[in-house]
Structures are given as structure tokens and as C-alpha cells.
């Protein structure tokens, strides 16, 4: 299983100073259907070496993803750009919070070099929230996309972006760089936003995804949520309708896992049968692709899923 570190490396400060005063929330024992192997394979070691040599940050490590061992064994890593410190303080997230440092002008080249060394056919680029930047980091996203295109023209690119709240023109910069997939996660249902994602706005995120399709209908759009945060079933179904109203192509649904005792508690463990039910309903609502399992994460199997997305679009156009 993934090991989550609750303090900064070589430091006694907490990763999440804004959560330090909160009462401890007991971490529930995971059910039998949530079990993963600890990382340590030769493939994992090679991916780890390339990430460390290029001094890159991955959301796989920072968020304590349970699928790290599986993905890194296949040389699949989700690169997190613009540092390891987020300006938001979502109650579910294990990424460090605080005041970020300056952008690394060499980061686009470093990412592109790592993509080439790993021989990636599909790469996912995400970031921390950078509310401190005038464009929220949009131009940095664009520079990374262009650098990868230059060194690995055959690699397809998926971005998982912040919401660019109150950053006029930022979305347009990223879309103009033409990623193959534009992903922005809603994370949870609307009623949970004040407690789970207080720095964001549900309908702004819906509108962001809708705007991507208005700007460039050829780009696939994608969004994901976690369940087990106290949402009601009918709220999840309404969220599906809201995403379809924005013409979103791909929906991911996974189980929320509590990183530490200071984070939002797991309210429930959703069963595999319930996930299967969500998947069936989502397909009836018109999504091109749905991934709904306890261990589903935004970039899990992203390369294989991109091939399925293209095939589903072709089939739809054929009809």
C-alpha cells in the first residue's frame, strides 16, 4: 500500500499547516477490495531513477496514489509542474500547501527530456494550484506542451489543470497549445464544495470544461470525482448530467482514501457493485468513456483510455 508522509522532508513542519489545529479523524480499515502491492519492481526503479535524475515532481508521489507501483512499473508517471506547493487547501488532498516558489524556466525542457527517456506514447501533465500567478500558470502549461511536441512529436498529451478561477484568458492559452485531452476534476458533488474544495466553485468548473469544447471541439474533455465523501447517489447522477450538459467526453469515479488523520474522513467505502452501477448509468447518459472502480484515479491507465476514447468517437461519428 502507499505510504503517506505527514511532514516535510528534512523538516518538522507539517505538510498542511492549515490542518494542524483540526481534531484527528480516525482512519478506517480498508475493505478487502482495496488492496495494492508495494512498489519495488525493476520498472518502478527505472522510472524512479529518471524522475529523480531530472529533479521532477510527480503527483503519484505527492498525493500518495495507491496505483504508483503499478503505473511506474509500466513507466507511466503523471508529472506535476510548477512546484510541489499548492496555494489551495482542499480537505481531501495530500499535496503540500503554502506559498510556492518561483517557476523553473528549465522545467518544460526537463519534462520533455523525461518523456523522451521513458519513451511515453501518452503523458499526463498536472500541476498545483498557482493562485499567486497572474495567469494561474497557463503559459507554463503551454510551454510544457510545446516542449514535449518538439522532442516527442508522436506522444499524445493530456493535461489535468486547475480551475484558473478569476484568471481571465488563462484557459484560452492552454487550449491554444492543443493538448489531446483536457482534464479538470470536479472532485466531488456540489453540496460538498464548502467542506471538501472550499477554494473552488462547482459551476465555474463546469463552465471551464464547456468552454474548452467551444474553443476547440477536437480536444477530448475529461473530469473525475471521488466518492465516499458523504455524497448522495442522486447528487452523483446530477453531477453526471451537469458534465454532459458541458459535453464532457470522459468521466472517472474512484474511492476517496483519507491521507492522514487531519484530512477529511472517509464517510463510506463504496462497493464494487455500486461503482458498476454508476458506470452503467454514466454510459446511458452519453459519455464516450467511463472508468468507475474503487482504485480509479484521473490518470490511471490514461494511455489505454486515450485509445478507447478515439475509438469511441470514431464509432459515434460512424453511426
C-alpha positions in Angstrom: 0.0 0.0 0.0 1.1 3.6 -0.4 2.9 5.3 2.4 1.9 8.8 3.2 4.4 11.2 4.9 2.8 13.8 7.1 5.8 16.1 7.5 8.1 17.8 5.0 11.3 16.1 4.0 14.2 17.1 6.4 11.8 19.3 8.4 9.5 19.1 11.3 6.9 21.4 9.8 3.6 19.8 8.8 2.8 19.5 5.1 -0.6 21.1 5.8 -0.3 23.9 8.5 -3.9 24.9 7.9 -5.0 21.4 9.1 -2.7 21.2 12.1 -5.4 22.6 14.5 -8.1 20.2 13.4 -9.1 17.3 15.6 -7.8 13.9 14.5 -10.2 11.8 12.3 -9.7 8.1 12.7 -8.6 6.3 9.6 -10.8 3.4 8.8 -9.5 0.0 7.9 -9.8 -0.5 4.1 -12.1 -3.2 2.8 -10.7 -6.3 1.0 -11.4 -4.9 -2.4 -8.9 -2.0 -1.9 -5.5 -3.8 -1.8 -2.4 -2.9 -3.8 1.2 -4.2 -3.9 4.0 -2.1 -2.5 6.2 -0.6 -5.3 9.6 -2.1 -5.9 9.8 -3.8 -9.4 12.6 -3.1 -11.8 10.3 -1.0 -14.0 9.4 1.1 -10.9 13.1 1.5 -10.1 13.9 2.8 -13.6 11.0 5.3 -13.6 12.0 6.4 -10.1 15.6 6.9 -11.3 14.6 9.1 -14.3 12.2 11.2 -12.2 14.9 11.8 -9.6 17.7 12.5 -12.0 15.6 15.1 -13.8 14.5 16.6 -10.4 10.9 16.3 -11.3 7.8 16.3 -9.1 5.0 13.7 -9.7 1.5 13.8 -8.4 1.9 10.0 -8.0 4.2 10.6 -5.0 2.9 13.9 -3.7 -0.7 12.7 -3.5 0.2 9.2 -2.2 -1.5 7.5 -5.1 -2.2 3.8 -4.4 -1.5 2.9 -8.0 2.1 4.2 -8.0 3.7 0.7 -8.1 1.6 -0.5 -11.0 1.9 2.7 -13.1 5.6 3.2 -12.5 6.3 -0.4 -13.3 4.9 0.4 -16.8 7.0 3.6 -16.9 3.8 5.7 -16.6 4.1 8.8 -14.4 2.0 11.9 -14.0 4.2 14.9 -13.9 3.3 17.8 -11.6 4.6 21.1 -12.8 5.1 24.5 -11.1 6.5 23.1 -7.9 5.2 20.9 -5.1 3.4 23.5 -3.0 -0.3 24.4 -3.7 -2.0 27.7 -2.9 -5.3 25.9 -2.1 -6.1 23.9 1.0 -8.6 21.2 -0.1 -9.5 18.9 2.8 -9.0 15.7 0.8 -5.6 16.4 -0.8 -2.2 15.4 0.5 -0.2 17.8 -1.7 1.8 20.3 0.4 0.2 23.7 0.9 1.8 27.1 1.4 3.4 29.9 -0.6 5.0 28.4 -3.7 8.4 29.4 -5.1 9.3 30.9 -8.5 8.6 28.9 -11.6 11.5 26.9 -13.0 12.2 28.2 -16.6 14.0 24.9 -17.3 11.1 22.7 -16.3 9.5 22.4 -19.8 12.8 21.0 -21.1 13.2 18.7 -18.2 9.7 17.3 -18.6 10.3 16.8 -22.3 13.6 15.1 -21.7 12.0 12.7 -19.2 9.1 11.9 -21.6 11.6 11.0 -24.3 13.8 8.9 -21.9 10.7 7.0 -20.7 9.5 6.5 -24.3 6.0 7.6 -23.4 3.3 7.2 -26.0 0.9 9.2 -23.8 1.8 11.6 -21.0 -0.3 13.3 -18.3 0.8 16.8 -17.1 -0.9 18.2 -14.0 0.0 21.0 -11.5 -0.5 22.5 -8.2 -2.9 25.5 -8.0 -1.0 28.7 -8.5 -3.4 31.4 -7.5 -0.3 33.6 -6.9 0.4 33.8 -10.7 -1.4 36.3 -12.9 -2.4 33.6 -15.4 -2.6 30.7 -12.8 0.3 29.0 -14.7 -1.4 28.7 -18.0 1.6 29.9 -20.1 3.8 27.4 -18.2 1.4 24.6 -19.2 1.6 25.8 -22.8 5.4 25.8 -22.7 5.5 22.2 -21.4 3.1 21.1 -24.1 5.2 22.8 -26.8 8.5 21.3 -25.4 7.0 17.8 -25.5 5.7 18.2 -29.0 9.2 19.3 -30.1 11.1 16.4 -28.7 8.4 13.6 -28.9 6.0 14.6 -31.7 4.3 11.2 -31.6 3.4 11.4 -27.9 -0.2 12.4 -27.1 -0.6 14.9 -24.3 -3.2 15.0 -21.5 -3.4 18.0 -19.2 -5.1 18.0 -15.8 -5.4 21.6 -14.9 -6.5 23.8 -12.0 -9.7 25.8 -12.4 -8.0 29.1 -13.3 -10.6 30.9 -11.1 -10.5 34.6 -11.8 -7.7 34.3 -14.3 -9.2 35.8 -17.5 -7.7 34.4 -20.7 -5.8 31.6 -18.9 -7.9 28.8 -20.3 -7.5 30.1 -23.8 -3.7 29.9 -23.5 -3.8 26.2 -22.6 -6.3 25.3 -25.3 -4.3 27.1 -28.0 -1.4 24.8 -27.2 -3.7 21.9 -28.3 -3.4 19.2 -25.7 -5.1 16.0 -26.9 -7.1 15.7 -23.7 -8.1 18.5 -21.3 -9.0 17.2 -17.9 -10.3 19.2 -15.0 -11.6 17.3 -12.0 -14.8 18.3 -10.2 -13.6 16.1 -7.3 -17.0 15.9 -5.5 -20.6 16.9 -5.8 -21.8 20.5 -5.4 -23.1 20.2 -1.8 -19.6 19.2 -0.6 -17.6 22.1 -2.0 -17.6 24.3 1.1 -16.0 21.5 3.2 -14.1 19.5 0.6 -13.0 22.0 -2.0 -13.6 25.5 -0.4 -11.3 27.4 -2.8 -13.2 26.3 -5.9 -16.7 26.9 -7.4 -18.6 24.0 -8.8 -20.4 25.7 -11.7 -17.2 27.6 -12.6 -15.5 24.2 -13.1 -18.5 23.0 -15.2 -18.3 26.1 -17.3 -14.5 25.7 -17.7 -15.0 22.3 -19.3 -17.8 23.6 -21.5 -15.6 26.4 -22.7 -12.8 24.0 -23.8 -15.2 22.4 -26.3 -16.4 25.8 -27.5 -12.8 26.8 -28.2 -11.7 23.6 -29.8 -14.2 20.7 -30.3 -11.5 18.3 -31.3 -10.0 18.2 -27.8 -11.3 15.4 -25.6 -12.6 16.6 -22.3 -12.5 14.7 -19.1 -13.4 15.1 -15.4 -13.3 13.0 -12.3 -14.8 12.7 -8.8 -14.2 10.8 -5.6 -17.0 9.0 -3.8 -17.2 8.2 -0.1 -17.2 11.8 1.0 -20.8 11.8 2.2 -22.4 12.4 -1.2 -25.9 11.1 -2.0 -26.5 8.9 -5.1 -28.9 11.4 -6.7 -26.2 14.1 -6.3 -23.7 11.9 -8.3 -26.3 11.4 -11.0 -27.0 15.2 -11.2 -23.2 15.8 -11.5 -23.2 13.4 -14.5 -26.0 15.5 -16.1 -24.1 18.7 -15.4 -21.0 17.3 -17.1 -22.9 16.0 -20.1 -24.5 19.5 -20.5 -20.9 20.7 -20.9 -20.3 18.0 -23.5 -17.6 16.2 -21.4 -16.4 13.0 -23.0 -14.9 11.0 -20.2 -15.8 10.5 -16.5 -13.7 8.9 -13.9 -15.1 7.8 -10.4 -12.9 6.5 -7.6 -13.0 5.8 -3.9 -11.7 8.6 -1.7 -8.9 7.4 0.6 -8.0 9.5 3.7 -4.3 10.5 3.6 -3.9 11.4 7.3 -5.8 11.9 10.5 -6.1 15.6 9.7 -7.8 15.1 6.4 -11.5 14.7 5.6 -12.7 11.4 6.9 -13.9 8.6 4.7 -17.7 8.6 5.2 -18.3 5.3 3.4 -16.5 2.7 1.3 -18.5 2.3 -1.9 -18.7 -1.3 -3.1 -17.6 -2.6 -6.5 -21.2 -3.3 -7.4 -22.1 0.4 -6.7 -19.3 1.5 -8.9 -20.5 -0.8 -11.7 -23.9 0.8 -11.3 -22.5 4.3 -11.7 -20.6 3.2 -14.8 -23.7 1.8 -16.4 -25.8 4.9 -15.7 -23.0 7.2 -17.0 -22.8 5.4 -20.3 -26.6 5.7 -20.7 -26.2 9.5 -20.2 -23.8 9.7 -23.2 -20.2 9.7 -22.0 -17.8 8.3 -24.6 -15.8 6.6 -21.8 -16.4 5.9 -18.1 -13.9 4.4 -15.6 -15.6 3.7 -12.2 -13.8 1.4 -9.8 -12.5 1.8 -6.2 -8.9 2.4 -7.4 -9.8 4.5 -10.4 -7.7 7.7 -10.5 -7.6 10.6 -13.0 -4.5 9.4 -14.9 -4.7 5.6 -14.1 -4.4 3.8 -17.5 -4.5 7.1 -19.3 -2.7 5.9 -22.4 -5.0 2.9 -22.9 -8.0 5.1 -22.1 -7.0 7.6 -24.8 -7.0 4.9 -27.4 -10.5 3.8 -26.2 -11.7 7.5 -26.4 -10.6 7.8 -30.0 -12.3 4.5 -30.9 -15.5 5.6 -29.2 -15.5 8.9 -31.0 -15.0 7.2 -34.4 -17.8 4.7 -33.6 -20.1 7.6 -32.7 -19.3 9.5 -35.8 -19.7 6.3 -37.9 -23.3 6.0 -36.5 
